[in-house]
Amino acid sequence: MNRIAKAAIIVAVVGAAGYFGWRYQQDLRAERAMQGIASGNGRIEAVEIDVAARTAGRLSDILVKEGNFVKAGAIVARMDIEQLVAQKREAEAQLARAKIAIETAKSLVVQRQAEKEAAAATVSQNEVQLQSARKRLARSEQMSRSGSVSEQLLDDDRARVEGGVATVAAAKANLAATDAAIGAAQSQVVDAEASVEAVQAT
């Protein structure tokens, strides 16, 4: 056997060894790549799961790509909440206004109660004046029978009593009106408190 034949055989053996070594490395890489992936024959069925936020809106970031594996509770996207933040600020401003409305309504209740006390005092004062006018009229009528008092003075005393009756009636009506005003002011407090609860819920 000459040297050329021997060289050809050696080249062929080295080439075959290199080829089989290369194939072995490729198979080994493929095997490593297939770890965790099941293979087989059969029918595959998948369940489609829709992912949605509680509130509709635009997304600012998407943190996963199609085909990525995710775990329960993982953040997959972030919403653009700029509009929601603006709505929250508006609701906070409305809440502040509603709280101020409560204080205003309570102040109004206090004011109406003070007005009621003043009206009650006016009623008492007018009743005292009416009582005094009636006593004076009674004296004038008694003296008129004996001719000690003129008819004009008697008429004036009668007019004072009638005016006193009207004044007391007006004062009592005013007192009743202040009661109604207190009720209305208390209703405003309730409405303002309800508004606060509604805005807090928003």
VEXMARLO-233250 format. One record per residue (C-alpha): residue number from 1; residue in three letters; chain; x, y, z. Coordinates in nm, 3 decimals. Last residue first. Example, Ala and Ser with C-alpha at 12.3 -4.5 7.8 and 13.67 -1.06 7.14 Angstrom:
BEGIN
2,SER,A,1.367,-0.106,0.714
1,ALA,A,1.230,-0.450,0.780
// end
This chain:
BEGIN
202,THR,A,-6.648,5.810,4.449
201,ALA,A,-6.745,5.654,4.784
200,GLN,A,-6.595,5.953,4.963
199,VAL,A,-6.802,6.180,4.735
198,ALA,A,-7.124,5.996,4.828
197,GLU,A,-7.041,6.003,5.200
196,VAL,A,-6.965,6.376,5.187
195,SER,A,-7.289,6.440,4.996
194,ALA,A,-7.483,6.251,5.264
193,GLU,A,-7.325,6.476,5.529
192,ALA,A,-7.426,6.783,5.329
191,ASP,A,-7.784,6.655,5.295
190,VAL,A,-7.805,6.587,5.671
189,VAL,A,-7.670,6.934,5.750
188,GLN,A,-7.915,7.088,5.502
187,SER,A,-8.198,6.904,5.676
186,GLN,A,-8.085,7.061,6.004
185,ALA,A,-8.109,7.404,5.838
184,ALA,A,-8.462,7.329,5.717
183,GLY,A,-8.570,7.215,6.063
182,ILE,A,-8.416,7.528,6.220
181,ALA,A,-8.600,7.744,5.965
180,ALA,A,-8.930,7.574,6.054
179,ASP,A,-8.873,7.651,6.421
178,THR,A,-8.780,8.009,6.326
177,ALA,A,-9.111,8.037,6.143
176,ALA,A,-9.299,7.919,6.453
175,LEU,A,-9.130,8.195,6.655
174,ASN,A,-9.223,8.451,6.387
173,ALA,A,-9.585,8.334,6.409
172,LYS,A,-9.566,8.372,6.788
171,ALA,A,-9.431,8.728,6.748
170,ALA,A,-9.710,8.812,6.502
169,ALA,A,-9.975,8.680,6.742
168,VAL,A,-9.819,8.874,7.030
167,THR,A,-9.822,9.194,6.820
166,ALA,A,-10.183,9.140,6.716
165,VAL,A,-10.292,9.092,7.078
164,GLY,A,-10.091,9.399,7.181
163,GLY,A,-10.255,9.607,6.909
162,GLU,A,-10.598,9.498,7.034
161,VAL,A,-10.498,9.584,7.391
160,ARG,A,-10.356,9.924,7.287
159,ALA,A,-10.672,10.000,7.088
158,ARG,A,-10.885,9.926,7.396
157,ASP,A,-10.667,10.164,7.602
156,ASP,A,-10.705,10.436,7.338
155,ASP,A,-11.082,10.384,7.331
154,LEU,A,-11.098,10.427,7.709
153,LEU,A,-10.887,10.742,7.687
152,GLN,A,-11.121,10.881,7.423
151,GLU,A,-11.430,10.788,7.627
150,SER,A,-11.304,11.012,7.907
149,VAL,A,-11.219,10.874,8.249
148,SER,A,-11.374,10.962,8.589
147,GLY,A,-11.732,10.907,8.470
146,SER,A,-11.811,10.645,8.733
145,ARG,A,-11.852,10.377,8.472
144,SER,A,-11.543,10.506,8.292
143,MET,A,-11.333,10.439,8.604
142,GLN,A,-11.409,10.068,8.584
141,GLU,A,-11.347,10.062,8.207
140,SER,A,-11.018,10.248,8.252
139,ARG,A,-10.904,10.008,8.523
138,ALA,A,-10.981,9.707,8.302
137,LEU,A,-10.809,9.876,8.009
136,ARG,A,-10.497,9.933,8.222
135,LYS,A,-10.497,9.567,8.325
134,ARG,A,-10.538,9.464,7.962
133,ALA,A,-10.249,9.687,7.853
132,SER,A,-10.022,9.538,8.119
131,GLN,A,-10.107,9.186,8.003
130,LEU,A,-10.039,9.287,7.646
129,GLN,A,-9.702,9.436,7.745
128,VAL,A,-9.610,9.112,7.928
127,GLU,A,-9.723,8.908,7.625
126,ASN,A,-9.510,9.129,7.397
125,GLN,A,-9.200,9.068,7.610
124,SER,A,-9.259,8.693,7.621
123,VAL,A,-9.309,8.676,7.243
122,THR,A,-8.996,8.886,7.187
121,ALA,A,-8.796,8.650,7.410
120,ALA,A,-8.923,8.354,7.206
119,ALA,A,-8.820,8.533,6.884
118,ALA,A,-8.470,8.598,7.023
117,GLU,A,-8.438,8.232,7.125
116,LYS,A,-8.558,8.127,6.780
115,GLU,A,-8.306,8.358,6.611
114,ALA,A,-8.030,8.198,6.820
113,GLN,A,-8.153,7.856,6.705
112,ARG,A,-8.149,7.979,6.343
111,GLN,A,-7.788,8.094,6.382
110,VAL,A,-7.683,7.762,6.536
109,VAL,A,-7.851,7.575,6.250
108,LEU,A,-7.679,7.805,5.998
107,SER,A,-7.343,7.727,6.157
106,LYS,A,-7.420,7.358,6.117
105,ALA,A,-7.504,7.415,5.749
104,THR,A,-7.178,7.603,5.693
103,GLU,A,-6.980,7.328,5.867
102,ILE,A,-7.147,7.062,5.653
101,ALA,A,-7.093,7.270,5.336
100,ILE,A,-6.722,7.293,5.421
99,LYS,A,-6.713,6.913,5.429
98,ALA,A,-6.888,6.901,5.090
97,ARG,A,-6.639,7.148,4.942
96,ALA,A,-6.344,6.936,5.066
95,LEU,A,-6.507,6.625,4.923
94,GLN,A,-6.564,6.799,4.590
93,ALA,A,-6.193,6.887,4.581
92,GLU,A,-6.105,6.525,4.661
91,ALA,A,-6.338,6.408,4.382
90,GLU,A,-6.165,6.641,4.135
89,ARG,A,-5.826,6.512,4.247
88,LYS,A,-5.949,6.155,4.202
87,GLN,A,-6.078,6.235,3.853
86,ALA,A,-5.739,6.381,3.760
85,VAL,A,-5.567,6.068,3.894
84,LEU,A,-5.805,5.854,3.689
83,GLN,A,-5.719,6.053,3.374
82,GLU,A,-5.347,6.005,3.431
81,ILE,A,-5.394,5.637,3.511
80,ASP,A,-5.233,5.488,3.198
79,MET,A,-5.267,5.123,3.285
78,ARG,A,-4.976,4.893,3.353
77,ALA,A,-4.934,4.548,3.203
76,VAL,A,-4.847,4.188,3.291
75,ILE,A,-4.795,4.226,3.664
74,ALA,A,-4.763,3.877,3.814
73,GLY,A,-5.036,3.766,4.055
72,ALA,A,-5.055,3.414,3.915
71,LYS,A,-4.738,3.329,3.727
70,VAL,A,-4.649,3.416,3.369
69,PHE,A,-4.495,3.219,3.081
68,ASN,A,-4.424,3.424,2.771
67,GLY,A,-4.592,3.324,2.443
66,GLU,A,-4.690,3.676,2.343
65,LYS,A,-4.471,3.927,2.517
64,VAL,A,-4.485,4.051,2.873
63,LEU,A,-4.450,4.391,3.046
62,ILE,A,-4.701,4.594,2.847
61,ASP,A,-4.673,4.958,2.952
60,SER,A,-4.898,5.270,2.937
59,LEU,A,-5.221,5.087,2.867
58,ARG,A,-5.535,5.282,2.785
57,GLY,A,-5.861,5.257,2.977
56,ALA,A,-6.144,5.037,3.097
55,THR,A,-6.174,4.981,3.470
54,ARG,A,-6.167,4.644,3.641
53,ALA,A,-5.876,4.538,3.421
52,ALA,A,-5.895,4.252,3.173
51,VAL,A,-5.715,3.926,3.097
50,ASP,A,-5.910,3.684,2.879
49,ILE,A,-5.816,3.318,2.918
48,GLU,A,-5.828,3.081,2.620
47,VAL,A,-5.823,2.715,2.714
46,ALA,A,-5.605,2.499,2.491
45,GLU,A,-5.668,2.160,2.327
44,ILE,A,-5.389,1.947,2.184
43,ARG,A,-5.463,1.619,1.999
42,GLY,A,-5.213,1.338,1.997
41,ASN,A,-4.859,1.235,1.922
40,GLY,A,-4.571,1.316,2.149
39,SER,A,-4.344,1.583,2.275
38,ALA,A,-4.311,1.751,2.608
37,ILE,A,-4.089,2.053,2.647
36,GLY,A,-3.906,2.089,2.977
35,GLN,A,-3.576,1.986,2.815
34,MET,A,-3.599,2.025,2.437
33,ALA,A,-3.311,2.271,2.415
32,ARG,A,-3.084,2.032,2.602
31,GLU,A,-3.171,1.749,2.362
30,ALA,A,-3.112,1.974,2.063
29,ARG,A,-2.771,2.071,2.198
28,LEU,A,-2.677,1.704,2.255
27,ASP,A,-2.798,1.609,1.906
26,GLN,A,-2.585,1.889,1.756
25,GLN,A,-2.281,1.782,1.959
24,TYR,A,-2.325,1.419,1.849
23,ARG,A,-2.358,1.527,1.487
22,TRP,A,-2.029,1.721,1.512
21,GLY,A,-1.856,1.421,1.668
20,PHE,A,-1.994,1.195,1.395
19,TYR,A,-1.863,1.433,1.127
18,GLY,A,-1.523,1.474,1.294
17,ALA,A,-1.482,1.097,1.330
16,ALA,A,-1.582,1.047,0.964
15,GLY,A,-1.333,1.318,0.853
14,VAL,A,-1.056,1.170,1.067
13,VAL,A,-1.123,0.821,0.924
12,ALA,A,-1.140,0.952,0.564
11,VAL,A,-0.823,1.159,0.607
10,ILE,A,-0.644,0.853,0.751
9,ILE,A,-0.764,0.634,0.461
8,ALA,A,-0.653,0.894,0.204
7,ALA,A,-0.313,0.926,0.370
6,LYS,A,-0.266,0.549,0.360
5,ALA,A,-0.364,0.540,-0.005
4,ILE,A,-0.119,0.818,-0.089
3,ARG,A,0.159,0.649,0.104
2,ASN,A,0.151,0.330,-0.098
1,MET,A,0.000,0.000,0.000
// end
